[in-house]
Amino acid sequence: MRIILASASPRRRELLEMLNVRRLEIIPARAQEQLHPELSPAELVRELARAKAAEVAENNPDAVVIGADTVVSVDGAVLGKPLNEKDATRMLTMLSGRAHEVFTGVTVIKNGAAQSFVERTLVHFREISEEETRAYVATGEPLDKAGAYGIQGLASLFIDGIEGDFFNVMGLPLCRLGLILKTLGVNLL
Amino acid sequence: MRIILASASPRRRELLEMLNVRRLEIIPARAQEQLHPELSPAELVRELARAKAAEVAENNPDAVVIGADTVVSVDGAVLGKPLNEKDATRMLTMLSGRAHEVFTGVTVIKNGAAQSFVERTLVHFREISEEETRAYVATGEPLDKAGAYGIQGLASLFIDGIEGDFFNVMGLPLCRLGLILKTLGVNLL
C-alpha cells in the first residue's frame, strides 16, 4: 500500500519514519496555508488538512493520503509560522510564562473516503527572558515552525509541561492517526 | 566546563546532544539500579540519581556531573527495566487502558555541591490488545526501558496523552535540568 504524506514538514516525515512506515512518499500539497480569521483554530486546521489531503488524493486515488496542519492559539490569536526573526520574537513573547493551545487537523483519504479529526494539546511555557528569546531566535530554530518554537528542540528548555499528545505539538498526533490507519489496513504494529 | 552524564542511557545522551551540550562526556556509574521496596518511587529515583552522580563526581571534582534515574509507578508497583520478553508483556498489560506515573530523579553535582529534584509525569495509555502487545515486544524496543516502553518510539501509538514534561518520560526532564545548569554557569541558550 502506498502511503503519501501531503506535507513538506520535515518533522511529520521524521515521525512517520520513526514508526517505520513502509513505502512512504512525500508529495507536498500546494494548498496555501492561509489564515482565515472567520474560522476558529480547530476549524482552520481541519479545513487546511482536508484541502491538502484532497489535492494530493485526486492524483493518487489508490494511495492512503495523509494531510495535516498545525497552529498555535493564544488569547484568541492564531499563530502560524513566523514571517521573520522579529515576528518570531513577538510570538515567543506572547507565549512566555503561560499556557497556550496547539491544534493539529488531520485528514486521511483512501479511495475517495476521508476520515478527519482535530487534536488539541495544552503547552505550558515558563517565563523566558528577553535574552533567552533573543538567543533562541538567533539559532534559527523558530523560523519554520508554527508558534515560533520546536518542542523537540531547544524550546524543550522553556516548556514546563504539556497536557495531551506530545506528537501533536510536533505536527502529527500519532496515537489517533495510528488508529485511523489501522481501520484502512495499515498496521504499524 | 566539562559536563559528565553519569548514565549509560542512550536516550539521555541523545537529549543532551539535542541541546548541543558541548564537551559532553559519558561516564556511566556502576551503582546498581536496585529496587528498594521500602522507598516510594520518588524517594527511590532521588536516591539512585544521587548515588550515580556522587560516584562519578568523586573522581571528577572539576566537572558538572549529572545523575538520573527513571521508574514507572502503577498501583503502588514500581516498574524498572523488564527482565525479558515475558516481563515486558506483564508490564505492558498492567499499563493498558489507564494512566500511570513516571518519576525521574536528577542530581547535579559541581565542586562537591549537589542540587536534586524529582519530576513526575502522568502518562495515559489507550487499551492495547494482546496482539499489539505481542507485536510491540517482538520489536525489542521495550527491553531496555523502564516500564517496557519508549514514548519516543512505537509506543507513541499507545499513548493518548500525558500531563507534565515529555522528556521526563524519556529519562531527563530538560526544562528543570536547564534551570539548574544555568545556576552553574552552563547556558544552553
Interface residues (C-beta under 8 A of the other chain):
Chain A: L15 M18 L19 N20 T121 R126 E132 A135 Y136 T139 I151 Q152 G153 L154 S156 L157 F158 I159 D160 G161 I162 E163 G164 D165 F166 F167 L174 C175 G178 N187 L188 L189
Chain B: L15 M18 L19 N20 T121 R126 E132 A135 Y136 T139 I151 Q152 G153 L154 S156 L157 F158 I159 D160 G161 I162 E163 G164 D165 F166 F167 L174 C175 G178 N187 L188 L189
